[in-house]
Amino acid sequence: MQQDAAESVEGANVPEDCYILFSSHTDGWRLYEAARDAGVKARISPTPRAARASCGVSLLASCDDEAALLRLAEEAGVPLEGVARLPRQRNARRDTFC
């Protein structure tokens, strides 16, 4: 039985994050600054391997803000390579050693 990408092994829904993909880090920074100025919450993040085979930077944001970020990119003239919707990968116990 195949699992939906937004479901965990236990069947509970896992929230999705949107990774906005760019061909250059300068495009990522331009959109990050436009988002910050517009009050849209986003952060610069390494691009996950699940989103693209080559490494690079992406803009990590809530998928609820996807439309606003796409509009800001268009207004600012920032070229995008796409948007990858992935299950949340943050681990609260990361770098916890005790």
Sequence and secondary structure as in RCSB ss.txt:
>XXXX:A:sequence
MQQDAAESVEGANVPEDCYILFSSHTDGWRLYEAARDAGVKARISPTPRAARASCGVSLLASCDDEAALLRLAEE
AGVPLEGVARLPRQRNARRDTFC
>XXXX:A:secstr
    TTB TTS B  EEEEEE SSHHHHHHHHHHHHHHT  EEEEE  TTT SS  EEEEEEGGGHHHHHHHHHH
HT    EEEEEE    TTTT   
